[in-house]
Amino acid sequence: MRKQILFGVLALALVSCGRQPADLVNVFNGTDLAGNTYPGATLPFGAVQLSPDTDVNTASGYHYDHDTILGFSHTHLSGTGCPGRGDFLVTPGLDVVEPLPFSHSDEKARPGYYKVSFAKGITAELSATPNAGLHRYTFKGEGTRLIRIDARHCVGGWCKATEYRLSLDGSEIQGYRRVTGWADDRDVYLSAVFSEPFLSAEEPEPGLMEFTFADNLKEVTLFAGISGVDANGARANRVKETAGAQFDGRREGGRVAL
């Protein structure tokens, strides 16, 4: 009882000075050594854990010692020894899509929000709803603006996508993959749209799509819903949780939810 009273007093003190309990959270805790946690955006009990992947052989997809980001995928495990997930990797690029070197001094994260700036002239910001991920990419460098979505990518050395596909229905990106890893035959569906029109979409390999945008594009947001049931579920999640949303209006969701 005394502990409950003390917690209540502390919570009231935080609120009175304009802070939330989430402001005390360091989301990088456990990302070093064998902690196997990730710093990306998620909500309590959410199906989406949108986070950077630095290594396909790390259980959580992210290790603090690494200095290159492969992209940002929508599902991750936290604190486990066994690897898995890493569904639908999204990677921005200028002229070419490739792993992006980064510095921790250019990272910023808190519950429900992650941001990293790359020397190449790209800034990535991530936020999440229970069943959807929101990516905002800001381009400041010179070059052709590119974004790639990879349905084949997996986190963990023995996690493997046995089936995968990506397609377009108008401006909607539809995806499906079946993964064998921690759990066998896990199905995941994707429904995603960009806030800005793309000039072209190419599929250089099955399960890989690359989108080209105007050279003067400054900012684009990707709204991506997922479902373990079917394509209609992924679309319904995206529409329900992100329709009409602005990134800045959503990025405080994790801070308020805790």
Buried (B, 14 or more C-beta within 10 A) or exposed (E): EEEEEEEEEEEEEBEEEEEBBBEEBEBBEBBEEEBBBBBBBBBEEBBBBBBBBBBBEBBBBBBBEBEEBBBBBBBBBBEBEEBBBBBBBBBBBBEEBEBBEBEEEEBEBBBBBBBBBBEBEBBBBBBBBBBBBBBBBBBEEEBBBBBBBBBBBBBBEEBEBEEBEBEEEEEBBBBBBBBBBBEEEBEBBBBBBBBEEBEEBEEEEEBBBBBBBEEEBEBBBBBBBBBBEEBEBBBBBBBEBBEEBEBEEBBBBBBEBB
